[in-house]
Amino acid sequence: MPKKETLSDLALAPRKSGATLFRWLYDELRTAIVDGRLKPGSRLPSSRSISRQHRIARGTVVSAFEQLTSEGYLVNHVGSGSYVKGIVPDGLLRATREKVPERIEQSRATLSARGRCLSGFPFFPIRWTSGSSPAFRVGQPALNDFPTSLWSRIAARRLRGVSASMLSRGDVLGYRPLRVEIANYLGSYRGIKCTPDEVVITTGTQGSLDLICRMLLDRHDKIWVENPGYPGASALFRASGLEVVPVPVDAEGLDCKNGRRLCENAKLAYITPAYQFPLGVTMSLSRRLEMLQWAQSVGAWILEDDYDGEFRFADRPLVALRSLDTSGCVIYSNTFNKVLFPTLRLGYLVVPPRLIEPIAAAKAVIDRFPGVLEQAILCDFIAGGYLGQHIRRMREIYASRLEVLVEGAKRDLAGLLELSPAGAGMHTIGWLADGIDDNDAYELALSRGIEVIPLSKFSEKPFEKQGLVLGFASSDVRALRRGVTGLAGVLRELKRGKKTKS
Ligand SMILES: Cc1ncc(COP(=O)(O)O)c(C=O)c1O
């Protein structure tokens, strides 16, 4: 005769607030079976006795038994009661959590070659402070100034009017009305003439780069990147098995002649001509023409990342490189994740017409499209004129924050750090005085809660000057002033230390 368990033997955990009696009893019995505390073949107490012992309605106990029986944990013998099923292998019943290997190499050994490649190139090997908006955080917009109430009103209106067709269907290239808005916006603000069909909605720059890698590049293809440059792009290119060729950037942007010398037959050049990341130089017109001429002569693609193109403070934004392209070799990429907020995860590509159909077919098997509701909310935001308004407002805020940084640097950082003359973007470069190492500055600043990024972290090949990348967009004036004073203390200390050593 199998042993009859009593629930008091089983030490059931107390019921959590909010859990129904059914949920509690079901979970506790199931866990007792899975953990092996209720052995296969053992008989459960009758529903009547559980009901009495735990003061639960008998119907609730019967429902929990029925649920466990239908899921295969219990078997019911008429007239004799409910038993833990014996056919589930012991190992499965005693399911424990998978042991996490101690060393990363052990985890990676189980991956495919592609998985190893993808996980082998960290996006950015840097530690951050724990603050949510420290003084110099790079790449973060002024989130406290985002019009959240307006955004939620637009979202609520959309949700109230949502139709069955919006819930059931979506276009793989993206929500068409959004693509219409983007095409109009690009015509007015970035000088790009394109049709909505050439616009492909993605989850942002990373998603766009991944799509382009899959569609246009094969393993071992060579690809120009800017040096220093955006590590998010080179990490993805390396993870895609491409050979990354770092090409130096000078005062006019990526040095095309140098690129040709290093690797004439690259398949693609990834560039940030509006506001080079991270140096902040704008690619000159002659360089742009040189780039186009090179791409046409060797049949290469140019991937133009226009991530900060909207934010020029003193002069009008330059038109995009894409607007000069007559041969269809430029793919334009932009993102709403920086101009609006980073968790939005919406960006887009403008692709030459010959790529539209293959990209649509490929997206149908990769990821189809980002959530249509988010796309529709963004569409209403742009159609209402709020994107233009937001950009203008952010431009003013960022310009005034940059001014505070420039003034603070003049006052407190003279002889320690010289700011690059920036007139755009969301970050700038501070060139360090001779003898101060950018990694030392990063480590000491971090230990004091100040977040700066050493320029060398963006460089594939050593860069001749030591500098720090300083974001100025996300923090208010007081935080910036505090940051400048703190950074001055850090740099002074490093300079003093250097002198005493030498
Ligand atoms: C050069 C550059 N492009 C694009 C992005 C934004 O990428 P995503 O849209 O994937 O967030 C960043 C973010 O810092 C960036 O620095």
The ligand as a Tripos MOL2 file, in Angstrom:
@<TRIPOS>MOLECULE
LIG
   16    16     1     0     0
SMALL
NO_CHARGES

@<TRIPOS>ATOM
      1 C1         27.2770   56.7720  -33.9030 C.3       1 LIG1
      2 C2         25.9920   56.2960  -33.2840 C.ar      1 LIG1
      3 N1         25.0170   55.8450  -34.0840 N.ar      1 LIG1
      4 C3         23.8570   55.4020  -33.5670 C.ar      1 LIG1
      5 C4         23.6110   55.3710  -32.2190 C.ar      1 LIG1
      6 C5         22.2680   54.8980  -31.6960 C.3       1 LIG1
      7 O1         22.0730   53.5700  -31.8810 O.3       1 LIG1
      8 P1         20.6680   52.8660  -31.5720 P.3       1 LIG1
      9 O2         19.6270   53.4700  -32.4560 O.co2     1 LIG1
     10 O3         20.8910   51.4180  -31.8920 O.co2     1 LIG1
     11 O4         20.3730   53.1170  -30.1250 O.co2     1 LIG1
     12 C6         24.5980   55.8020  -31.3530 C.ar      1 LIG1
     13 C7         24.3720   55.7280  -29.8960 C.2       1 LIG1
     14 O5         25.1400   56.1610  -29.0700 O.2       1 LIG1
     15 C8         25.8080   56.2910  -31.8950 C.ar      1 LIG1
     16 O6         26.7730   56.7590  -31.0840 O.3       1 LIG1
@<TRIPOS>BOND
     1     1     2 1
     2     2     3 ar
     3     2    15 ar
     4     3     4 ar
     5     4     5 ar
     6     5     6 1
     7     5    12 ar
     8     6     7 1
     9     7     8 1
    10     8     9 2
    11     8    10 1
    12     8    11 1
    13    12    13 1
    14    12    15 ar
    15    13    14 2
    16    15    16 1
@<TRIPOS>SUBSTRUCTURE
     1 LIG1         1 GROUP 0 **** ****
